[in-house]
Amino acid sequence: MTTGFYTEERTFWHCVGMQALFLPVGGWVQPPSGVAGADTPDAKRRLLSLVQASGLIDRLDVRKSTPVSGEEMLRVHTARYLEEFARVSAAGGGDIGDYAPFSAGGYDIARISAGLARTAIDDVVAGAVTNAYALCRPAGHHCLPDRSMGFCLLCNIPIAIEAARAKHGLGRVAVVDWDVHHGNGTQAVYQERADTLTISLHQENCFPPGYSGAEDRGTGAGEGFNLNIPLPPGTGDDGYRYALDRLVVPALEAFQPELIVIASGLDAGGADPMARMLAHSDTFRAMTTRMREVAQNLCGGRLVMVHEGGYSEALIPFMGLAIVEALSGHRTAVVDPSLDILIPQQPGPAMTAFVRNRIDELVRNLG
C-alpha cells in the first residue's frame, strides 16, 4: 500500500491579512506570524513539520502538483466569480464574499491549493497510489460556485472530482465532510446530482451561522443523495464514532461509491477556537481507520483526504499526524500530550446518552 502526500510551500503564504510590518503581503512577502484572525499558516505548516520530524514523511510518496486550470475551475465556478477573484487578487487583495479575505496573489495560491486536491484524486483513481492526503490551504468546502465564504476561495474537492470525471470517466463519488462547520459549498455544487453523495458531520448552528441542515436531503435528481448530521456542542469522541457507524457507513454502503473523499477539517478538536466539540487525535485516528476499512470493502481502498479547516496551532499537528499514520498504516514514536488533557474532559454518561439519542433520532427520520 502506498500513501501519496501532497503539499506545496506557496500554500502557506496565503494570508487573510494585508500587511507584514509595513510591507503588503503578496509576491515574495510571506504572511507574518500572529496574523489577525483564526486562519493563520502555522497550524498546517506545523502539521507538515511534525510529519517530517517524526520520520513519517519517509514512509509516504511525496508528490508534485500543478495549479488547476481555468477549464477545471469553470466546471464548478461561474466565469464572473473567477474573473472578479483574479482582478481583486491582482489589485492587492480584499474580500469578495462572506468572511473570506485574501491578500495579493490569493487567486494564484488558491489555484495551487485546489491543484493539490486535483492531483491527489487523479493519482488515486489512476492507481499511482493507494490513498492520499492533500494538505490544502486555503480550504474549499464553504466556497459556493459564485461566491467565496468562510476562508474558502475555490471549491477544491468538487473541482478535483470533476477533473477526474473528465479525465477518467469516474462515476459515483462520496464526499464525507467531518470539518466542524457545515460543508455548504460542496452541498451546493451537488445538491441536484445523483452521482455524488455528500455527507456533512458538523456542529449544529455553528457555521454558516444558525445552520443545522438535517432536513436538507438534496433536490430534483439529487434528492436523497445529501446527508447532514448536525451534532450538539460537546459531542466528543464517542459521538463522532457512533455517528460514523450509525449514519455514515450505512449511507456509503448503500451508495457503493467508486471513490471516497474526506473533507478533513480538524476544527472539531478540543481547544479549537472556532467550535466546541472535544474530539482529539485518537478520534481522528479511529475515524480514518474506519474509513480506510470501508474504502477497502467498497472501492478497492480508493480514499483521498483533503485538508479543510482547523485553527488550534498546538493541537492540529497531532490530529493531522494521527490521520496520516492511520491512512498509511505506519505508527511513529510521537505521543500526543494533549490526550492527557482532552480524554478526561470527554462527555459524561448523560451527555453521551443525549448525543446517541440525537443520532438515533436522525436514523429514524431517514426511514
C-alpha positions as CSV (number, residue, x, y, z in Angstrom):
1,M,0.0,0.0,0.0
2,T,1.3,3.5,-0.9
3,T,0.0,6.7,0.5
4,G,0.5,9.8,-1.6
5,F,1.2,13.1,0.3
6,Y,0.7,16.4,-1.4
7,T,1.9,19.8,-0.2
8,E,3.3,23.0,-1.7
9,E,5.2,25.7,0.2
10,R,3.3,28.5,-1.5
11,T,0.0,27.5,0.1
12,F,1.5,28.6,3.5
13,W,1.9,32.1,2.0
14,H,-1.8,32.6,1.7
15,C,-2.8,35.3,4.1
16,V,-6.1,36.7,5.4
17,G,-4.4,39.9,6.4
18,M,-2.8,42.6,4.2
19,Q,0.4,43.6,5.9
20,A,3.7,42.1,7.2
21,L,5.1,45.1,9.2
22,F,4.8,47.9,6.6
23,L,5.1,45.6,3.5
24,P,2.0,44.4,1.7
25,V,1.7,40.6,1.8
26,G,2.0,39.0,-1.6
27,G,4.7,38.3,-4.2
28,W,7.8,37.4,-2.2
29,V,6.5,38.8,1.1
30,Q,5.3,36.0,3.3
31,P,2.4,36.3,5.9
32,P,3.6,37.4,9.4
33,S,3.1,35.1,12.4
34,G,0.2,36.2,14.6
35,V,-2.0,37.3,11.6
36,A,-5.2,38.8,12.9
37,G,-7.9,36.2,12.6
38,A,-8.1,32.5,13.0
39,D,-6.8,31.3,9.7
40,T,-3.0,31.5,10.1
41,P,-0.5,29.4,8.1
42,D,1.1,27.9,11.2
43,A,-1.4,25.2,12.1
44,K,-0.9,23.5,8.7
45,R,2.8,24.3,8.5
46,R,3.3,22.7,11.9
47,L,1.4,19.6,10.7
48,L,3.8,19.3,7.9
49,S,6.7,19.8,10.2
50,L,5.6,17.1,12.5
51,V,5.1,14.6,9.6
52,Q,8.7,15.4,8.7
53,A,10.2,15.5,12.2
54,S,8.5,12.2,13.1
55,G,10.1,10.4,10.2
56,L,6.6,9.5,8.7
57,I,7.5,11.5,5.6
58,D,9.9,8.8,4.6
59,R,7.1,6.3,4.5
60,L,5.0,8.5,2.2
61,D,5.1,9.0,-1.6
62,V,5.6,12.8,-1.6
63,R,4.3,14.0,-5.0
64,K,4.2,17.2,-7.1
65,S,1.2,19.0,-8.3
66,T,0.3,21.9,-10.7
67,P,-2.3,24.7,-10.2
68,V,-5.8,24.0,-11.5
69,S,-6.6,25.4,-15.0
70,G,-9.3,27.8,-16.0
71,E,-11.2,24.9,-17.7
72,E,-11.1,22.9,-14.5
73,M,-12.4,25.8,-12.3
74,L,-15.2,26.6,-14.8
75,R,-16.7,23.1,-14.3
76,V,-17.6,24.3,-10.8
77,H,-17.4,28.1,-10.6
78,T,-19.0,30.8,-12.7
79,A,-16.8,32.8,-15.1
80,R,-18.0,36.0,-13.4
81,Y,-16.7,34.9,-10.0
82,L,-13.4,33.7,-11.3
83,E,-12.8,37.0,-13.2
84,E,-13.6,39.1,-10.1
85,F,-11.4,36.9,-7.9
86,A,-8.5,37.3,-10.3
87,R,-9.0,41.0,-10.6
88,V,-9.1,41.7,-6.9
89,S,-6.1,39.5,-6.3
90,A,-4.0,41.3,-8.8
91,A,-5.1,44.7,-7.3
92,G,-3.8,43.8,-3.8
93,G,-6.5,41.6,-2.3
94,G,-9.7,42.0,-0.4
95,D,-12.9,40.1,0.3
96,I,-15.5,39.4,-2.4
97,G,-17.6,37.1,-0.4
98,D,-18.5,36.3,3.2
99,Y,-15.7,36.1,5.7
100,A,-13.1,35.1,3.1
101,P,-10.4,37.8,2.9
102,F,-7.2,37.3,0.9
103,S,-4.1,39.2,0.1
104,A,-2.3,39.9,-3.2
105,G,-1.8,36.7,-5.1
106,G,-4.6,34.9,-3.4
107,Y,-6.1,33.8,-6.7
108,D,-2.9,32.0,-7.8
109,I,-2.3,30.4,-4.3
110,A,-6.0,29.1,-4.3
111,R,-5.3,27.5,-7.7
112,I,-2.3,25.7,-6.2
113,S,-4.3,24.5,-3.3
114,A,-7.1,23.2,-5.5
115,G,-4.4,21.6,-7.6
116,L,-3.2,19.5,-4.7
117,A,-6.6,18.0,-4.3
118,R,-7.0,17.5,-8.1
119,T,-3.7,15.7,-8.4
120,A,-4.3,13.5,-5.2
121,I,-7.6,12.3,-6.6
122,D,-6.2,11.8,-10.1
123,D,-3.3,9.7,-8.8
124,V,-5.6,7.5,-6.6
125,V,-8.1,7.0,-9.5
126,A,-5.2,6.2,-11.9
127,G,-3.8,3.7,-9.4
128,A,-0.5,5.5,-8.9
129,V,-1.0,5.5,-5.2
130,T,-3.5,3.6,-3.0
131,N,-4.8,6.5,-1.0
132,A,-3.7,10.1,-0.5
133,Y,-3.6,13.2,1.8
134,A,-3.7,16.7,0.3
135,L,-2.6,19.4,2.7
136,C,-4.6,22.2,1.0
137,R,-4.6,25.9,2.0
138,P,-6.8,27.8,1.6
139,A,-9.6,25.4,2.3
140,G,-12.6,24.9,0.0
141,H,-15.7,23.4,1.4
142,H,-17.6,26.7,2.1
143,C,-16.9,28.2,-1.3
144,L,-20.0,28.5,-3.5
145,P,-20.0,28.4,-7.3
146,D,-20.4,32.1,-7.4
147,R,-19.1,33.4,-4.1
148,S,-16.3,32.8,-1.6
149,M,-17.1,32.1,2.0
150,G,-15.6,31.2,5.4
151,F,-11.9,31.4,4.4
152,C,-12.6,29.3,1.3
153,L,-11.8,30.7,-2.1
154,L,-12.2,27.8,-4.5
155,C,-14.3,24.7,-4.0
156,N,-11.3,22.4,-4.0
157,I,-13.0,18.9,-3.8
158,P,-15.6,19.4,-6.5
159,I,-13.0,20.9,-8.8
160,A,-10.9,17.8,-8.2
161,I,-13.8,15.3,-8.6
162,E,-15.0,16.9,-11.8
163,A,-11.4,16.8,-13.3
164,A,-11.2,13.1,-12.5
165,R,-14.6,12.5,-14.2
166,A,-13.5,14.4,-17.3
167,K,-10.2,12.5,-17.5
168,H,-11.1,9.0,-16.2
169,G,-14.8,8.7,-16.6
170,L,-15.2,8.4,-12.8
171,G,-18.7,7.6,-11.7
172,R,-20.1,7.6,-8.2
173,V,-18.2,9.6,-5.6
174,A,-18.9,10.0,-1.9
175,V,-17.7,13.1,0.0
176,V,-17.6,12.8,3.8
177,D,-17.0,16.1,5.5
178,W,-16.0,16.0,9.1
179,D,-14.9,19.6,9.4
180,V,-16.8,21.1,12.4
181,H,-18.5,23.5,10.1
182,H,-21.2,22.6,7.5
183,G,-19.8,21.8,4.0
184,N,-22.3,24.1,2.4
185,G,-20.2,24.8,-0.8
186,T,-19.9,21.1,-1.6
187,Q,-23.6,20.6,-0.9
188,A,-24.5,23.5,-3.2
189,V,-22.4,22.1,-6.1
190,Y,-24.0,18.6,-5.9
191,Q,-27.5,19.2,-4.4
192,E,-29.2,18.3,-7.7
193,R,-27.0,15.4,-8.7
194,A,-27.3,11.7,-8.0
195,D,-23.7,10.8,-8.9
196,T,-22.2,12.3,-5.8
197,L,-23.2,11.5,-2.2
198,T,-22.4,14.4,0.1
199,I,-22.3,13.8,3.9
200,S,-21.5,16.5,6.5
201,L,-20.9,16.0,10.2
202,H,-20.9,19.4,11.8
203,Q,-21.6,21.3,15.0
204,E,-25.2,22.4,14.9
205,N,-25.9,26.1,14.3
206,C,-22.2,26.9,14.1
207,F,-21.3,28.0,10.5
208,P,-22.9,29.1,8.4
209,P,-24.4,30.8,11.4
210,G,-27.6,29.1,12.6
211,Y,-27.5,26.3,10.1
212,S,-28.5,22.7,11.1
213,G,-29.5,21.1,7.8
214,A,-30.9,17.8,8.9
215,E,-33.9,18.4,6.6
216,D,-31.8,19.1,3.5
217,R,-31.6,15.9,1.5
218,G,-30.9,17.2,-2.0
219,T,-33.3,18.3,-4.7
220,G,-34.5,17.1,-8.0
221,A,-32.3,14.2,-9.3
222,G,-30.1,14.7,-6.2
223,E,-32.9,14.0,-3.6
224,G,-31.7,11.5,-1.1
225,F,-28.0,12.0,-2.0
226,N,-27.2,14.6,0.6
227,L,-27.0,13.8,4.3
228,N,-26.4,16.3,7.0
229,I,-25.6,15.2,10.6
230,P,-25.8,18.2,12.9
231,L,-24.2,17.3,16.3
232,P,-24.6,19.2,19.5
233,P,-21.7,21.2,21.1
234,G,-19.6,18.9,23.3
235,T,-20.3,15.8,21.2
236,G,-16.9,14.3,21.9
237,D,-15.1,11.2,20.8
238,D,-17.9,8.6,21.4
239,G,-20.4,10.7,19.5
240,Y,-18.3,11.0,16.4
241,R,-17.6,7.3,16.3
242,Y,-21.2,6.5,16.9
243,A,-22.4,8.8,14.1
244,L,-19.9,7.2,11.7
245,D,-21.2,3.7,12.5
246,R,-24.9,4.6,12.6
247,L,-25.2,7.0,9.7
248,V,-22.1,7.5,7.6
249,V,-21.1,3.9,7.0
250,P,-24.6,2.6,6.1
251,A,-25.0,5.5,3.7
252,L,-21.7,4.7,2.0
253,E,-22.6,1.0,1.8
254,A,-26.0,1.8,0.2
255,F,-24.4,4.2,-2.3
256,Q,-21.5,2.0,-3.4
257,P,-19.0,4.7,-4.4
258,E,-16.1,4.2,-6.7
259,L,-14.1,6.7,-4.6
260,I,-14.4,8.2,-1.1
261,V,-13.1,11.7,-0.4
262,I,-12.9,13.1,3.1
263,A,-13.1,16.8,3.7
264,S,-10.8,16.6,6.6
265,G,-11.2,19.7,8.8
266,L,-9.7,19.3,12.2
267,D,-11.6,22.1,14.0
268,A,-13.7,19.6,15.9
269,G,-10.7,19.1,18.1
270,G,-10.8,20.2,21.7
271,A,-9.5,23.7,22.3
272,D,-10.1,24.8,18.7
273,P,-11.2,28.5,18.9
274,M,-13.9,28.1,16.3
275,A,-16.0,25.3,17.8
276,R,-16.8,23.3,20.9
277,M,-16.7,19.5,20.0
278,L,-14.0,17.9,22.2
279,A,-12.6,15.5,19.6
280,H,-8.9,14.6,19.8
281,S,-6.2,12.8,17.9
282,D,-7.5,9.3,18.7
283,T,-10.9,10.3,17.4
284,F,-9.4,11.2,14.0
285,R,-7.2,8.1,14.1
286,A,-10.2,5.9,14.7
287,M,-12.4,7.6,12.0
288,T,-9.6,7.4,9.4
289,T,-9.1,3.7,10.2
290,R,-12.8,3.1,9.8
291,M,-13.0,5.0,6.5
292,R,-9.9,3.1,5.2
293,E,-11.7,-0.2,6.0
294,V,-14.9,0.9,4.3
295,A,-13.0,2.1,1.3
296,Q,-11.2,-1.2,1.1
297,N,-14.5,-3.0,1.1
298,L,-16.4,-0.7,-1.3
299,C,-13.9,0.8,-3.8
300,G,-10.6,-1.0,-3.7
301,G,-9.2,1.3,-1.0
302,R,-9.6,4.4,-3.1
303,L,-9.6,7.1,-0.3
304,V,-8.4,10.7,-0.5
305,M,-8.2,13.1,2.5
306,V,-8.4,16.8,1.6
307,H,-7.4,19.2,4.4
308,E,-10.0,21.8,5.3
309,G,-10.2,23.9,8.5
310,G,-8.6,23.7,11.9
311,Y,-7.2,26.6,13.9
312,S,-5.5,25.3,17.1
313,E,-1.8,25.6,16.2
314,A,-0.8,23.4,19.2
315,L,-3.2,20.5,18.5
316,I,-3.7,20.4,14.7
317,P,-0.2,18.8,14.1
318,F,-1.1,15.8,16.4
319,M,-4.5,15.3,14.9
320,G,-3.2,15.5,11.4
321,L,-0.3,13.2,12.1
322,A,-2.8,10.6,13.6
323,I,-4.8,10.7,10.3
324,V,-1.7,10.3,8.1
325,E,-0.5,7.5,10.3
326,A,-3.8,5.6,10.1
327,L,-4.0,6.3,6.3
328,S,-0.5,4.9,5.6
329,G,-0.5,2.2,8.2
330,H,2.7,3.4,9.8
331,R,2.8,4.5,13.5
332,T,5.6,6.8,14.6
333,A,7.1,7.3,18.1
334,V,5.2,10.6,18.5
335,V,2.9,10.7,21.6
336,D,0.2,13.3,21.7
337,P,0.5,15.1,25.1
338,S,-2.9,16.7,24.7
339,L,-4.7,13.4,25.2
340,D,-3.9,13.6,28.9
341,I,-6.0,16.8,29.0
342,L,-8.7,16.1,26.5
343,I,-9.6,12.5,27.3
344,P,-10.6,13.4,30.9
345,Q,-12.8,16.2,29.5
346,Q,-14.9,13.8,27.4
347,P,-18.7,14.0,28.0
348,G,-20.1,12.0,30.9
349,P,-22.8,9.3,30.7
350,A,-25.7,11.7,30.5
351,M,-24.3,13.8,27.6
352,T,-23.1,10.6,25.8
353,A,-26.6,9.2,26.0
354,F,-28.1,12.5,24.8
355,V,-25.8,12.6,21.8
356,R,-26.5,9.0,20.9
357,N,-30.2,9.6,21.2
358,R,-29.9,12.6,18.8
359,I,-28.1,10.4,16.3
360,D,-30.6,7.6,16.7
361,E,-33.4,10.1,16.0
362,L,-31.7,11.2,12.8
363,V,-31.5,7.5,11.8
364,R,-35.3,7.1,12.4
365,N,-36.1,10.2,10.5
366,L,-34.2,8.8,7.5
367,G,-36.6,5.8,7.5
